[in-house]
Amino acid sequence: MRYFLCLSYDGASFCGWQIQPESPSVQECLEGVLSRLLNRKVSVTGAGRTDTAVNAQAYVAHFDFEGTLPFGQEDFCYKLNAMLPRSVTVHSVYPVEPDMHARFSATRREYTYFIHRRKDPFVAAHSWQCGFPEIDFDAMNEACRYLLGTHDFSCFEKTGGDNKTSVCTVYEAYWKPYTPSHLEVMGDPSGGASEYWYFRVGADRFLRNMVRAIVGSLIEVGRGKKDPSWIKTLVESGTRSDAGESVPGHALFLSHVFYGKSE
């Protein structure tokens, strides 16, 4: 029988999702715990790769196990979480049809990237301090329009990937301000306007390093170094060397994986 797992992880202590030689990965960690709990070798397949330091809020993986899970699904999750490190938590485990695949059955994925505009020790672990003097978020949202639709996004792809195509369909892309939970509860001692923003992008698939390269390119627009239409030019005819620099991975989250209708 095939089972889906929904889990979250802090990527700071991992080389990413996928098993790598001599480097700790989320996949290796989860397989080891599942194998001990089920007393047999268990292989886990994830919804996709995440790079070093990248986080996930609602990652999906699957594994196969003959028969019914021991302990019941709720107790199984409890035991899994008791054995997993603090940086990984499993939210749910449930049976699916045998042809369901964590990666290939996914129809849409969403990523979220967090930035803050001033020094804040309470968000620094999972947000990038973007300290440039002026950032025009209206211009960046205008530039986001050129990302929508089906395009070859090789201009944002890290070289050396093994994918067969660089064509992706982007359904949404935008910047939005937010208030961190600690400021909501305790108030903002600076009394200033919100300086916390996130970028959300949803697509049928993503290329290696794609989101971080997009964010870095949009920051170029926000700083006034490039016009919003530059993103259109990049998508239509640009190369990776033409686009902006990749932003740090610690502020990036795989925030949702969808199965079924994607729009």
C-alpha positions in Angstrom: 0.0 0.0 0.0 1.2 3.5 -0.7 1.2 6.2 1.9 1.5 10.0 1.7 3.3 12.0 4.4 2.8 15.7 4.9 5.8 17.2 6.8 7.6 20.4 7.6 11.3 21.0 8.0 13.8 23.6 8.9 16.5 23.4 6.2 19.3 25.0 8.2 21.0 21.7 9.2 20.4 19.8 5.9 22.0 19.8 2.4 18.4 19.8 1.0 15.8 17.2 0.6 17.7 14.7 -1.6 20.2 12.2 -0.3 23.8 13.4 -0.9 27.1 11.6 -0.2 28.5 12.5 3.2 25.9 15.3 3.8 22.8 15.2 6.0 19.5 15.4 4.0 15.9 15.3 5.0 15.2 12.3 2.8 17.9 10.3 4.5 16.7 11.4 8.0 13.1 10.4 7.2 14.0 7.1 5.6 16.2 6.1 8.6 13.4 6.8 11.1 10.7 5.1 9.1 12.9 2.0 8.6 13.5 1.7 12.4 9.9 2.3 13.2 8.6 -0.3 10.6 11.5 -2.7 11.2 12.3 -2.9 7.5 14.1 -0.9 4.8 11.8 2.0 3.6 12.5 4.2 0.7 10.8 7.7 0.5 10.1 9.7 -2.6 9.6 13.4 -2.2 7.6 16.0 -4.1 10.8 17.6 -5.4 14.2 18.8 -4.5 14.9 21.6 -2.2 18.4 23.1 -2.0 20.7 23.5 1.0 19.1 25.6 3.8 15.7 25.8 2.0 12.7 25.1 4.3 9.3 23.5 3.7 6.0 24.0 5.5 3.8 21.4 3.8 6.2 19.1 1.9 4.7 15.8 0.6 6.5 12.5 0.3 5.3 8.9 -0.2 6.5 5.4 0.8 5.2 1.9 0.2 4.4 -0.5 3.0 2.7 -3.9 2.6 -0.3 -4.1 5.0 -1.7 -1.6 7.5 0.5 0.7 9.4 1.1 -0.3 13.0 -0.2 1.7 15.9 -2.9 3.6 13.9 -2.2 6.7 11.8 -2.3 9.2 14.7 -0.1 7.2 17.0 2.2 6.4 14.0 2.7 10.2 13.5 3.3 10.6 17.2 6.0 7.9 17.3 7.6 9.3 14.1 7.9 12.8 15.6 9.3 11.4 18.8 12.1 9.8 16.8 12.7 12.7 14.3 15.0 15.6 15.2 13.4 18.9 16.2 14.0 20.3 12.7 11.5 17.9 11.1 7.9 17.2 11.9 5.3 15.0 10.3 1.8 16.4 10.3 -0.1 13.5 8.8 0.2 10.1 7.1 -2.6 8.6 5.0 -3.1 5.9 2.4 -3.5 6.9 -1.3 -4.1 5.0 -4.5 -1.2 2.9 -5.7 -0.6 5.2 -8.8 -0.4 8.4 -6.8 3.1 9.8 -6.8 4.4 12.5 -4.5 6.4 14.1 -7.4 4.7 13.2 -10.6 1.1 13.5 -9.5 1.6 17.0 -8.2 -0.1 19.6 -10.4 1.1 22.8 -8.7 3.7 23.9 -6.2 4.0 27.2 -4.3 7.1 28.8 -2.8 7.3 31.8 -0.4 10.3 34.0 0.1 10.6 36.3 3.1 12.5 39.5 3.4 12.8 42.2 6.1 14.0 45.8 5.6 15.5 46.4 9.1 17.5 44.4 11.6 15.3 42.0 13.5 16.8 39.1 15.5 13.4 37.3 15.7 13.0 36.7 12.0 16.7 36.5 10.9 16.8 32.7 10.8 14.1 32.5 8.1 14.1 35.9 6.4 16.6 37.8 4.3 17.5 41.2 5.6 17.3 43.3 2.4 19.1 46.5 3.5 19.1 48.5 0.3 18.0 52.1 1.0 15.0 52.1 -1.4 12.9 49.2 -2.7 9.9 49.9 -5.0 7.5 47.0 -4.4 5.0 48.4 -6.9 7.6 48.2 -9.6 8.4 44.6 -8.6 4.7 43.6 -8.7 4.5 45.2 -12.1 7.5 43.1 -13.2 5.8 39.9 -11.8 3.2 40.1 -14.5 5.8 39.1 -17.1 6.4 35.8 -15.2 2.9 34.6 -15.6 2.0 32.0 -18.2 4.0 29.2 -19.9 7.6 30.1 -20.8 11.1 28.8 -21.0 12.6 29.9 -17.7 16.2 28.8 -18.4 17.3 32.4 -17.6 16.6 31.6 -13.9 17.9 28.1 -13.9 21.2 27.0 -12.3 23.4 25.4 -14.8 24.1 21.7 -14.5 20.5 20.5 -14.0 19.3 17.2 -15.5 15.8 18.3 -16.4 14.6 17.5 -19.9 12.9 20.9 -20.4 13.0 24.4 -18.9 9.4 25.2 -19.7 7.2 26.0 -16.7 3.7 27.5 -16.3 3.6 30.2 -13.6 0.1 30.7 -12.2 0.8 33.5 -9.7 3.6 35.8 -8.6 3.4 38.8 -6.3 4.9 40.7 -3.4 2.8 41.4 -0.3 3.6 43.0 3.1 2.9 41.1 6.3 3.3 41.6 10.1 5.4 39.0 11.9 3.7 37.3 14.8 5.9 38.8 17.5 5.0 42.3 16.3 1.3 41.4 16.2 1.4 40.2 19.8 3.8 42.7 21.4 3.5 45.7 19.0 6.1 47.5 16.9 8.6 49.4 19.1 9.8 51.4 16.1 6.3 52.7 15.3 7.1 52.6 11.6 5.3 51.1 8.6 5.6 47.5 7.8 9.0 46.6 6.5 8.3 42.9 6.2 7.4 41.4 2.8 7.0 38.0 1.2 7.1 36.9 -2.4 4.7 34.1 -3.4 5.0 32.2 -6.7 3.0 29.2 -7.8 3.7 27.0 -10.8 3.3 23.6 -12.2 7.0 22.9 -11.7 10.2 24.8 -10.8 13.7 24.6 -12.0 16.8 24.3 -9.9 17.5 27.7 -8.1 14.6 29.3 -10.1 12.8 31.1 -7.2 16.0 32.5 -5.7 17.1 33.8 -9.1 13.7 35.4 -9.7 13.7 37.1 -6.4 17.2 38.4 -7.0 16.2 39.8 -10.4 13.1 41.4 -9.0 15.2 43.1 -6.4 17.2 44.7 -9.2 13.9 46.1 -10.5 12.9 47.3 -7.0 16.2 49.1 -6.6 15.6 51.0 -9.8 18.5 49.4 -11.6 16.2 47.8 -14.1 12.8 48.6 -15.6 10.0 46.1 -14.9 9.9 45.2 -18.6 13.5 43.8 -18.2 11.9 40.7 -16.7 10.0 40.2 -20.0 13.2 40.5 -21.9 14.9 38.0 -19.6 12.1 35.4 -20.0 12.0 35.8 -23.8 15.7 35.8 -24.6 17.9 36.1 -21.5 20.5 33.7 -20.1 21.3 33.0 -16.5 24.2 35.4 -16.7 21.9 38.2 -17.7 19.6 37.7 -14.7 20.1 38.9 -11.1 22.0 37.2 -8.4 20.4 34.4 -6.4 19.3 35.4 -2.9 20.1 33.3 0.2 18.3 30.0 0.6 17.4 30.3 4.3 14.5 32.6 3.6 12.8 30.3 1.1 10.0 27.9 1.9 8.2 25.3 -0.2 4.8 26.4 1.2 2.3 24.1 -0.6 2.0 21.1 -3.0 -1.2 20.6 -4.8 -2.7 17.4 -6.3 -5.6 17.5 -8.7 -6.8 20.7 -10.4 -4.1 23.3 -10.4 -5.9 26.5 -11.3 
